[in-house]
Amino acid sequence: MFVTQAFTWFNAAMRRKRGERKGASFWNKEYSRGAHLALSTAPSEDLQKFMRWLERADPYIQLPKDARIADLGCGNGRNLIYLAKEYGYTGTGYDISGEAVQQAERLAQNLPCTFTALGLSEKTSLPDNSQDLVLDMMASHVLTEAERSAHLLEVIRILKPGGWFFYKTFLLDGDLNAKRLLRDHPADEPGSYIHPKMGVLEHVFTEKEIRNMLESDFSIHRILKSHRHLKNGRAHKRRSVTVYAQKLG
């Protein structure tokens, strides 16, 4: 029994490592050549909207002036750079792509931001209960179910009680394009597919799934869904959902 379990664990670990290498290779190419995605250095409009909402909120839930922010899947650092420039916050960014991290370091010169190449399902070096805001913006949907669980545990570990989790991901509800991808290019886990052009796994969430995932550890203040994107009556762009979640104290 022990030998069988050890062999199963070893195989799973090797699959994770192969997946991480493939993911890192893909994103390094994207950040060096931009073959599939339009990569911007401007901050996310959804994050700016969240910050405006926080500024209007009750003072007891606002970020402190010396807030520390972690961006898990930071890409070229554009959102941490925005928060450092506009609010003076200290940022720590992690991304699987070494190329993205190098770009972030160049863009963030003289700002209180640091960046490290690290997979999303891996544990960071940040202390427990140390971050006022954690960002996961169109990042962890590329993980398997087990990896997403590990990633969420890390978010919970590093967030302070009362700290914020700003989460943006793909939404399945009402998205014909996503349903077609799940039908035609299924992965070996429910709700996931292999992207036909990029060759990477992507998971697409229902609102119910997101609530079930977060509600035991977070108070969900807002869930904002993008509109259905149609062109000539057909699905044109993917739907997304943005969540403002506050860690329970």
N, C-alpha and C positions, 0 to 999 in steps of 0.2 A: 504493500500500500504506500509506504513512504517513498519508495523508488518511483512509483507511478506518479505520485503527487509532485515530486521533485522534477521529473521529466516534463510534466504538464506546465509547471511554473517556468522551467527553463525555456520551453517552446514559446510560451506567452511573452516572456521577457525579450527573446530574440525577435519576435514579430514586432514588438513595440520599438525596439532599436532600429529595425529595418524601416518601419514607418516614419520614425523620427528623421533618419537619414534622408529618406525620400522627400519628406516635408521640407527639411532644411534646404535640400538641393533645389526644389521647386521655387521656394520663396527667395533664395539667393538669386536665381535667374530672373524672377519677377522684379526684384529691386535693382538689378543691374541692367535689365533690358525692357521690362514692362511688356511682356508678350501678350498677357491675357487681361490685365487689370489696369485701369487708369489710377495711378498712385499720386496723391496730392500732398503738398506740404501745408495746406491750409487746415485749420482746425475743423473738426466735425461740427456741423450746424446743430446736430442733436445734442452734443455736449454743451455748446453755447446756450442752447435753450434750457438745459438742465441747470446750468449755473445761474441764469436769470431767474429761474423758478426758485432756486435755493435762496437767492438774495431777497426775494419777496416773502419767503417763508418765516415762520416764527423763529426768533433768535436762537431758541434752545436747540434747533435742529440744523442751524447753519454751520458751515465749516469754520474752524478757528483760523485766525490770521496766519498762524504758523503751520498750516495743514501740511501733512505728508501724503503724497499720492503715489499709488502703485498702478502701473499700466501693464497688464498681463496680455501680451500680444501687441506691443507698442508700435511695431512697424518702424517708420522713420522718425518717430518721436513727436509728431506734429501736435498731438493733444497735450502731452506733458509740457512741451515748449510754450504752447498757448497759456496753460495754467501758471507756468513760471513767470512769463512776461506780464500777464494781465493781473495776477493776484499775488505774485511773489512766493508761491508755494514751492516746496521741495518735491522733486519727482524721482521715482525709480522705475525704469522701464525694462521689460524683459521681452525678448523675441527669439524665436527659433533660428531666424536668419542672421548670420554674422554680417552680411552685406547691409541689412536694414539697420543693425546696431551701429555700424560704422557711419552710415548716413546720419543717424540720429545724433551721434557724437559731434559730427561736423556742424550740424544745424543748431546744436544747443550750446555752442561755445559761450563761456562766461555766464551761463545760467545754472541754477542749483539743481541739475539733473544728471543722473548717472544711468548707464545702460549696460545690460549684460545679455549675452547670447544664452538662452535657456529654453527648453521645451515647455509648453504650456502645462503639461501634466506633472512636471517636476517641482520639487520643493524649492522655494526661494531661500535666500539667506536673511530675509527680513524677520525681525523679532515678532513674537506673538503680540497681538493687540496693539500694533504700532502704527497702523495706517488710518487716516481719516476718510479716505476715498479710494476705492479700487475700481479700475476701469477694465471691462472686458467688452470690447467693441468689435463685433464681427471677427472674433478670434477663436473661441473654444468650440464653435460648431464643426471644426475640422477634426475633433477628437472622437475616439470611440466612447462607448458608454462608460466603460471602466475608467478611462482617462478623464472624462468629464466629471466623474465623481471625485477623483483625486484632485482635480483642478478646483472644484467647488470647496472641498475641505481646506485647501490652501487659502482661498479667498476668505473663508470664515476664520481661519487661524490668524491671519495677519490683520484683519480689520478690528479696530477698536469697537467695543460695545457702543452703539449709537452711531457708528461710522456708516458711510454710504457705499453701496454697490451699484455702479452705473453699468447696466447690462444691455447690450444691443445684439440681436441675432436675427436669423431668418425665421419667418413666420409661415406655417403651413396653412393656417385657416384662410380660406378664400383664395389660395394661390394655385391656379390651374397649372402654371409652369412647374412648380415644385411637385405637384401630384404626378405630372407626366414624367419628371425625372425619377421619382420613386418607382413608378411603374416600369419604365424602360431601362433604368440603370441601377437596380437595387443593390445595396451593399448587404452584408450578412447580418445586419442589425435592423430592427424596425425603425422606421423614420429616417433612415440614412440611405444615401445613394453614392455612386462613384461618378464624379463630374465627367461628362463625356469628352470635354475638351482638355481640362486640366489634369484629369486622371487622379484626383484626390478625393478622399471621403468627405462628404458634407452631411451634417445632420440638420433637419429642419423641424422646428418646435411648434406644437400647438400651445395656445394660451394656457390650457388646463395643465399641460406638462410643465410649463414654466412655474405655474403656481404651486404644483405639487413638489417641485424641486426646491423652491425657496421658502415656502411659508413656515416651515418648522424653525427656521433660523433668522428670518427677516420679516419686517413689516413692509408690505408692498404699498407704496404711496401712489404710484401712477404706473399704468401700462398704456403706452401710446403705440398705435399700430399705423403703419403707412397705408396709403390708399391702394386699392387694386390698380395695377398698371396695365391698361389695355391699349392696344393699337389695332385699328380695324376690327374690333370685336374679339381679338385674341390676346392671350396673355403675352405681355411684352417685357416687363421687368419683375424682379422678385419682390415679394413683400417682406418687410422687416418689422420688428417689434422692439421697443425701448422700454426698459424697466427702471424705475427709481425705487430702490430697496434699501431699507435701513436695518442694520444688524440689531437684533434684540439684545438688550442689556441684561 
